[in-house]
Amino acid sequence: MARPINRVENYTTPALVMGFVNLLWFFGVLLAIWGLPAVLVAGWVLNYAITLFERHLRAQGKYP
């Protein structure tokens, strides 16, 4: 028997907050182990990966 489709919760904000928390502890561990240059390199690599992903989505027409 088919049930009607109900509205679901919007988990965008909690997901973004947890992503931020994970990024903070990741950068904190890098800072504690290898120092600020490692954090800067990791941030640059992450930024570059996000840029490449955005270009890929734009090329496929899936991103405005």
N, C-alpha and C positions, 0 to 999 in steps of 0.2 A: 504494500500500500504506500503510495507516494505521499510524503509530507510536504507541506508548503515551505518555501524557502523563507527563512527569517533573516532579519537584519543581524549583522555580526558586529562585534566590538571593533573599534579602530585602535590598533596597536602601534600606530606609527610613532607617536611620541615616546612610549616606553622603549621601543626598539632603537630609536635615535639616542635616547639617554643611555641605554646599555652599551651601544656602540661607542659613545663618548667615554664611558667609564672604562671599557676595555682598552680603548686607545690610550687613556691616561696611565693605566697600570703598565701597559706594554712599554710606553715611553719612559715611565719611571724605572722599570727594570733595566732598560737599555742605558739610561742615565747612570744608574748605580753600578752597572758592570763595566761599561766602556766609555762613559762620559758623554758630553754634549755633542761632539762630532758624530757619534753613532746615531743620536736622536735626530740630528739635522739630515743625515743621509737617509735614515728610515723615512722621515717626513717627505723628503724629496722623491724617494722611490714610490711611496704611496701616492703622492700627488701625480707623478708621471703615469702610474698604473691607472688611476681614475681618469686621467685625460685620454689615455689610449682606449679605455673602455667606452668613454663618451664618443670618441671619434668612430669607433666600431658601430655603436648604436645609431649614430647619425648616418653612417654610410648605408645601413640597412633600412633607414627610414623609420626606425622605431622610437626616435627621440626628436622632439621638435627643434 
